Amino acid sequence: MHVLNIVLSVLQVAAAIGLIFVVAIQQTKSEGLGGTIGGKVTSTFKGKPGFEDRLNDLTKYIAIGFFALSILVAVTMNR
């Protein structure tokens, strides 16, 4: 179990660094509070997803992986 905990911790650190990197290279929307409440309607009828759309998806998947790895590290740490 000790080796599993080390492997999961290394993967968690790699996911954290990846998440920081992906979030840092995204462009800000600068919509302010109006964009948060009302929101800007975005259309998905433009064909292939652009770079920002792929970055948003990548951010979502890395965040989910980081969350899952954090739970696994917490579960395996006390055993």
Backbone bond lengths (Angstrom), bond angles and torsions (degrees), N, CA, C in turn:
res aa  C-N    CA-C-N  psi(-1)  N-CA   C-N-CA  omega(-1)  CA-C   N-CA-C  phi
1 M - - - 1.444 - - 1.517 111.62 -
2 H 1.307 116.35 -28.50 1.463 119.57 -179.41 1.527 110.75 -64.37
3 V 1.313 116.52 -40.41 1.469 120.70 179.31 1.529 110.17 -67.62
4 L 1.327 116.94 -39.40 1.463 120.85 177.92 1.521 110.86 -61.84
5 N 1.321 116.97 -41.44 1.454 120.94 178.97 1.531 110.96 -63.97
6 I 1.309 118.01 -39.58 1.465 121.53 178.85 1.528 110.51 -66.62
7 V 1.325 116.89 -43.75 1.465 120.40 179.83 1.527 110.60 -63.53
8 L 1.336 116.92 -44.47 1.458 120.29 179.08 1.532 111.57 -64.87
9 S 1.323 117.00 -36.68 1.465 120.43 178.51 1.524 111.28 -66.74
10 V 1.319 116.88 -40.01 1.469 120.19 177.82 1.526 110.21 -65.12
11 L 1.331 116.75 -42.16 1.465 120.18 177.16 1.527 111.48 -63.84
12 Q 1.331 116.36 -36.72 1.456 120.17 178.55 1.526 111.36 -65.83
13 V 1.305 117.28 -41.59 1.470 120.98 177.72 1.523 110.09 -65.04
14 A 1.328 117.29 -41.06 1.468 120.42 178.11 1.526 110.64 -63.74
15 A 1.328 117.44 -40.39 1.466 120.46 177.61 1.518 110.82 -66.31
16 A 1.319 117.87 -37.86 1.466 120.93 178.43 1.519 111.22 -64.81
17 I 1.325 117.24 -43.32 1.463 120.76 178.58 1.522 110.51 -65.85
18 G 1.322 116.74 -41.22 1.463 120.44 176.82 1.516 112.16 -62.75
19 L 1.318 117.07 -40.52 1.458 121.27 179.33 1.524 110.96 -65.79
20 I 1.309 116.77 -42.24 1.465 120.60 177.48 1.521 110.24 -61.42
21 F 1.319 116.88 -43.99 1.458 121.22 -179.21 1.526 111.71 -63.44
22 V 1.331 116.72 -46.83 1.461 120.77 -177.04 1.529 110.80 -65.98
23 V 1.323 117.19 -40.00 1.458 119.99 178.99 1.532 110.35 -68.51
24 A 1.330 117.18 -36.14 1.461 120.58 -177.84 1.522 112.79 -68.56
25 I 1.328 118.86 -29.98 1.457 119.52 -177.44 1.524 112.93 -89.52
26 Q 1.339 117.65 -3.69 1.456 119.41 177.83 1.518 110.38 -75.46
27 Q 1.315 115.33 148.68 1.454 120.57 177.13 1.524 109.18 -84.20
28 T 1.336 115.10 145.93 1.457 119.04 178.44 1.517 109.47 -79.50
29 K 1.294 114.89 146.84 1.466 119.97 179.62 1.527 110.36 -83.82
30 S 1.333 118.07 -27.53 1.471 126.45 -179.02 1.523 111.85 47.80
31 E 1.312 115.80 46.75 1.455 120.61 178.38 1.517 111.67 -89.43
32 G 1.314 117.82 -17.59 1.452 120.45 -179.39 1.518 111.87 72.65
33 L 1.326 114.97 -159.69 1.458 120.68 -177.36 1.522 111.50 -71.09
34 G 1.319 118.16 -30.97 1.461 121.03 179.04 1.514 111.82 -63.53
35 G 1.304 117.59 -36.21 1.455 120.88 178.11 1.507 112.63 -71.32
36 T 1.326 115.69 -28.07 1.455 119.44 179.83 1.522 111.12 -74.33
37 I 1.306 116.89 -42.90 1.458 120.45 -176.06 1.526 110.92 -82.62
38 G 1.321 116.26 -56.84 1.459 119.66 -177.19 1.507 112.44 -79.64
39 G 1.295 115.11 -39.46 1.454 120.10 -179.97 1.510 112.60 76.16
40 K 1.293 115.96 150.86 1.449 121.38 176.62 1.516 107.14 -102.30
41 V 1.290 116.36 131.40 1.455 120.52 -177.96 1.517 108.56 -74.47
42 T 1.319 115.69 124.64 1.458 120.07 177.26 1.509 108.30 -111.08
43 S 1.261 115.94 139.95 1.459 121.04 -177.88 1.516 109.93 -98.20
44 T 1.318 116.17 139.67 1.455 120.61 177.69 1.519 111.10 -103.62
45 F 1.303 116.93 17.82 1.455 121.11 -178.00 1.517 112.97 -95.15
46 K 1.322 116.63 20.30 1.453 118.67 -174.69 1.525 113.64 -93.76
47 G 1.284 118.74 7.49 1.464 120.61 177.27 1.512 111.70 93.25
48 K 1.327 116.04 -127.85 1.455 120.79 -178.99 1.527 110.96 -66.39
49 P 1.335 116.30 143.29 1.464 117.79 177.70 1.523 110.47 -69.70
50 G 1.314 114.73 143.54 1.452 120.37 179.45 1.514 111.60 -82.84
51 F 1.319 115.10 -175.12 1.456 121.55 -177.80 1.525 111.12 -63.08
52 E 1.326 116.87 -42.92 1.463 120.56 -179.11 1.530 111.53 -65.69
53 D 1.324 116.54 -38.33 1.469 119.46 178.09 1.524 111.05 -64.45
54 R 1.316 116.28 -40.73 1.474 119.32 177.89 1.519 111.32 -68.01
55 L 1.342 117.14 -36.08 1.462 119.85 176.69 1.529 111.02 -65.69
56 N 1.319 116.61 -39.07 1.465 119.62 177.32 1.525 111.40 -62.79
57 D 1.321 116.80 -42.83 1.462 120.14 177.81 1.525 111.29 -65.00
58 L 1.332 116.44 -42.85 1.463 120.54 179.05 1.527 110.93 -62.26
59 T 1.326 116.66 -40.37 1.462 120.77 177.72 1.520 110.51 -62.14
60 K 1.314 115.99 -42.20 1.462 120.08 -179.66 1.529 110.93 -63.10
61 Y 1.326 117.31 -45.05 1.461 120.25 -177.49 1.533 111.90 -69.30
62 I 1.325 117.52 -39.25 1.465 119.74 178.32 1.528 109.97 -66.92
63 A 1.334 117.83 -39.11 1.467 120.64 179.13 1.527 111.09 -64.64
64 I 1.315 117.34 -40.91 1.465 120.38 177.63 1.530 110.10 -64.42
65 G 1.329 116.76 -42.58 1.462 120.49 177.11 1.515 112.47 -62.90
66 F 1.324 116.81 -40.83 1.465 120.87 178.42 1.521 110.47 -63.81
67 F 1.317 116.47 -41.88 1.467 120.86 178.69 1.526 110.91 -62.50
68 A 1.323 116.82 -45.59 1.463 120.92 179.81 1.529 111.24 -64.60
69 L 1.340 116.30 -41.98 1.463 119.32 178.41 1.527 111.40 -64.86
70 S 1.334 117.26 -36.11 1.464 120.12 178.55 1.508 111.11 -63.57
71 I 1.329 116.68 -40.73 1.461 119.79 177.58 1.531 110.61 -65.74
72 L 1.319 117.05 -43.18 1.466 120.06 179.50 1.527 112.00 -63.98
73 V 1.316 117.56 -38.89 1.463 120.15 177.77 1.525 110.17 -65.39
74 A 1.318 117.41 -41.73 1.455 120.46 179.09 1.529 111.89 -64.69
75 V 1.322 116.68 -37.74 1.472 119.88 179.94 1.520 111.26 -70.51
76 T 1.314 117.41 -41.46 1.469 120.10 -176.06 1.531 112.87 -82.22
77 M 1.308 118.83 -12.98 1.454 120.49 -176.32 1.526 112.79 -68.99
78 N 1.302 117.20 -37.77 1.472 120.40 -174.96 1.514 113.43 -87.93
79 R 1.304 118.56 0.75 1.468 120.22 -177.63 1.484 111.75 -96.89
